């Protein structure tokens, strides 16, 4: 079971979920706390940082759910060695 956990740790979906979560959190905080009226005016009245941040957090949750529902499967059989196969 230890090998399965170690393989799952390096699953690309986990890395992507973490990246989306970090960037989404940063954008959400920027959208809530640091958006000025001038920024809103440039974006046509839409708080782009807030909505993109929320979207990225949702994508991160979907990736994490995907990892949880369909975990990485590690093959348990050993590959055959070439020296054991018959020549020819």
Secondary structure, 3 states (H helix, E strand, C coil): CHHHHHHHHCCHHHHHHHHHHHHHHHHHHHHHHCCCHHHHHHCCCCCHHHHHHHHHHHHHHHHHHHHHHCCCCCCCCCCCCHHHCCCC
